[in-house]
């Protein structure tokens, strides 16, 4: 265990240091594939938001909507159900070992819902066989096309059955997201996207690797944060941390034990502002968000239960929310602040809005106050 120390005060440096580790405040990754490999997995529940989550963390020239879209379309990044059974972006070489680690656990937790939907082992076997037949020639099928293939095989896709049949096939490393066809998402065989990628890892090795990826890219963070992000049982999360400790540094902040990568640079002195997307790892990656978000303001970010709105971050703290409205040649960015900002900080937010416009290839128009509420 290296780098042990104690930091007093309210832990004000946690936010800026996480921005550095997550590649928001520095851009050490030149490609989407490098970035998702560094982060381990990136939340992709909202597709447009996921692309901006990548873009804000990438170095030019990859840091554009078109560049991230191309990386996903060409299989340099894979979109699949994984951690917590949510959509994630992962590197091709990581897909198999991550699914081998988390897939059986997620499937086991879904047993009650499977029974309610009449999905048993025999149904899943017949479903997987039908999906493999449909996709075996390297074709990419939409959700509706796969539903038709399942129905032809005598498998009902009514209600939520289709969603669970497809997610189960993803968790068993059979299928994954493919290139978009227009605005429609497609599925392909995972072996077509990641043929022979990555040597198999033993469970202990996979736990250690996932822990290492998490803490080096999101630290300072606690084991409770890692447990939440990974969806692992608390005992498994602790095993992973224990196995990765030799490559991590520990410190105590306000009486709490935090872990981070050894090579994470100290936060810079320059104050910056960022417009982070819905479901961004800066919030979704932690169980306890109080280090960056005032608990009294949490409902303003999470007003709709499971939804996490796009956030304005100034000096490492969440300062408000934002929304976008797209037009042919411009994007309107509407910012809703928790408290008034200084003139300097407002200029930093304006610069952040311009960066978002550049990512989209559009002119950005900044509006102060709640505007159109389309998650950015």
N, C-alpha and C positions, 0 to 999 in steps of 0.2 A: 504494500500500500504506500503510494508515493504522494508527495506534495501536501501532506496534512498540515492544516493550519487553522487559525481561528480569526474570524472577522467580526468586529463589533458593529454597532449601529444598526439601522433598520434594514440593512440588506439592499440599499438603494442601487447598488451596482448590478443586481441580478438581471434586470431587464436589458440594459445595454450589453452585458456579457452574453446573454442568450441571443441577442440580435447578431452578435459577431459569430457565435457558434453555428447559428442557423443559416449563415451566409446572407442575411439581409443587409447587414452593415459592412460586409466585405464580400468580394466575389472571387473566391478561389477556384470555382468550378467553371470550366469553359463550355461544357456540354450538359444537356439535360440528363444524360446517362451518368455522368460523373456526379451530378448533384443528387439524384435519387439514391445513388450508391452511398454517398456521404450521409444522407439523412436516414437511410434504411428503408423508409417508406414515407410517402406524402399523401395526406388525406385528399381524396378526389371525389367526394360525394357530389359536389357541384362542379361541373366540368369547366365552365368558364373561370370560376374562382381558382380551380386547381392550376389552370394554365398561368394565371397571373401569380399564383404562389410560386411557381417555377420561375417565371420571368423576372420577378423582383429579386431573385436570388442568383441569377446568372450573369456572367460577364458578356458583354457584347462580342460578336454580333448575334449570338444565339438568343439573346434576351428579347424576343419578340413573340407575339401571339402566333405568327406563322411558323417561327422556328420551333416552338414547343409542339405545335400541332404536327409538324413534319416528323419530329422525333417520335411521337406516339404512333403516327401512321406507319412509319417505317420499322417499328418494333424496337427502337433504341430505348424506349421506355414502355413498360407494360402496365395496362390498367386492368386491375382484377380485384375481386373480393378477397380480403386477407384479414388483417388485424381487426378485431372486434366485429368481423363479418361486414365491414364497410368497404366501399371502393377505395383503393389505394393505387398510387403509382410506384412501381418498383423497377429496379434494373433487371434485365433478362437473366443475368447470372445469379440473381438472388431469389428469383421466383420459386424455384423448386424447394430450396431448403426452408424458406419462410413458410410455404404452404405445408411442408412436412411437419413443421413444428406446431403451427397454429391451427391447421385445418381440422385434424381429429378433435381438438378441444372445442372448436366452434360447432362442429357437427354434433358432438355429444351434448352441448348446451341447448341445441335446437330440437332434441328428441321429442319433447312434449308437443311442440308446434307441428312437427312432422306427423305425429300420431293424429293430431286434430285435423290435418289435411289429408289423411289417408295415404301418406307417403311412407312405404316400408322399404326394406332392403331390396326386395324383388323389383319394386317400381323403380328405384334408383338404378339398379343394374340395367333394366330395359331402357330407361331414359338415357343412360350414358352410352349404351350401344347405339341407340338411334342418333344421338348427337354426333358420335364419332363417325357413323356412316355418312351423315350429311356433310361433315366438314373434312373428311379424310383426304380429299384431293387438293387441299390448301385453299378451299373456298372460304370466303367470309360471308356469314349469314347474319341478317338482322334478327332481332328478337322475334318479330312476327314470323319470319321464315323458319326459325327454329321451332316456334310453336306449331307451325303446320307440320314439320317433320315429326314432332312428338305425337301429334294427333293421328298422323298416318300410321304410326306404330301402335296405336291403340292406347295412348297415355293421355289422360285428361289434363288440360292446362287451365282449367277454370279457376277463377278467383286468384288467390295468391300461390297456387300450385306452380305456375310457370316460374315466378320469381325464385321460389325455393329450389325448384329443379335445376335452374341455371346456376344459382349460387352454390348449390351442392356440387355440381360438376366443376365449378371453379375451385372450390375448396379441396377437391380431390385431384387437382392439378390436371384436369382434362381440357378445359377450355379457358380462354381469357379474352379480354377486349382486343378487337382488331381495329383496322383503319375505319374512319367514319365514311359513310356513303351519303354524300350530301350532309344533311343534319342528323342522319340516323346513325346510331352506334351499331357496330357489328361484333360478332364473336368469331374466333378462330381456335384451332387446336393449340394448346400451350406448347406442345412439342414442335409445332411449326414456327412459333415465335421465339422459342428458346430451346433449340435442339441441343441436347447434351450439355447445357450450360451449367457449370458448377459441379464440383464433386460432392457426393452426399456427405452430410455432416451428421455425426452422432447427436443425440438430443442435448447432451451436456455442452457440446461445441456450439450448437445452434443457439442455445440459451445465452451462452457467453457472447457470441457474435452479435446477437440482437441487443443485448445490454450495452456492449461496447459502442455499437452504432448510435444507440439512443443517447447515452450520456456524453459522448464526444461531440454530438451535433446539437444537443439541446441543454447541456449543462450551463450553469448549475441546476441540478434537479435532484429530487428525492426518489427513493425506491418506490414510494406511493405513486409518484408521477409516472414512473416507468411501468408500474403495474397497470395503471389506468390506460396509458397509451398503447401498450402491447396487447391488452386483453388477457394476459396470462393470469393464472392463479397467483396469489401473493407469494406462496412458497416457491413456485417456479421462478418468479421475478427475483426473489432473493437469491436463489441458486445462480441465476444468470449474473447478477451483480457480483456475487462472491467469486465466480470464475473469472470475471473481467477486471477485478480490482487492481491487479498488477499493472494494468495499462491505463488506469484512471487516477485522478487526484481527488482527495477528500478535504472538505473544510466544513466548519460549523458556523452557521449564520443564524443569529438569534436563537441559539439553542437547538437548531435543527441540523441534521446531517445532510449535506449536499455532495454530489459527485459531478465531476466534469472531466473532459479530456485534458491531458497534460499540456497539450500544445495550443490550447485556446488562448489567443492574445488578449491582453487586457483591453477593456473598453476604452475607446478613444475619448478625448476631451471635447470633441466637436459635438454639439447638439444637433440632432437630425430628426426629421419627421418622415413617416412612411404611411402609405395607404395600403394596408394589408387586406386580403380578400376574406370572404366568408369562409368559415371553418379553417382558418389558417392555423398552421402548426404552432404559432406563437401563443395561441390560446388552447387549441384542441389537444396539444401535446402534453398538457399538464393537468393533473387532478386539482391542484391548488393554484389558482391564478391570482391570488392576492398580491403577489410580488409585482405584478404589472397592471392589475385592474382593481380599482377600488371596489370592494364587495358591495358597497351601497349603489354602485353604478352597474353592477353585473346584469340586472334585469333589463337595462337599456340596451345591452348587447345581446342578451339571450331572452328577448321578449316573448318569443314563440316556442318556449320549451326547448326542443332539441336543436333549434336553429341558432347559429352564431353569426351575427351580422358582420359585414366588413368593418374594420376598425381603423381609426386614426391613431397612430402612435407618435408621441412627441417625447423625446428624451427617455425612451424606454418604457413610458407609461401610456396606457390607453387613455386618450383624451376625448374620444367621441366616436361616432360612426359615420359612414358615408354610403352613398348610393350612386348609381350611374344611370344615364339615359343616352342610348346610342342613336346617332343620326348618320346620314351618309358620309359626311366629311368631318364630323366632330363628335366628341363625347362630353356630355355635361356631367361634372362631378359635383354632387351636392353633399356638403359636409354639415353634420349636426354635432356641435361641440357640447361637452358636459359643462365646461366653464369657459369664459372668455380667455383668449390667448393674447400674448404680447404681439406687438407688430412684427417682431423678428420671427416668432414662432408661426405667425400667419404666413409670412413669406416662405418659411420652410414647408408648410403644408401646400402652398401654391406650387412650389417646385416639385413636390411629390406628385401632385395632380398632373403636372406636365410630363413626369416620367411615365405615369400610367398611360397618358395619351400617346407617347412615343412607342410604348409597347404595342398598342393597338394600331399604330400608324395613323392616328387621328389627332386633330387639334383638340386640346382639352380646355373646356370652359368651366371655371370654378364658381360654384354658387354657395354662399354661406347661409346655412339654415336648411331645415329638412326639405328635400325636394323629392323627385321621383324615387321610389323605393325598389330599385332593381339591383339585386346583389351583384357587386362587382368582382 
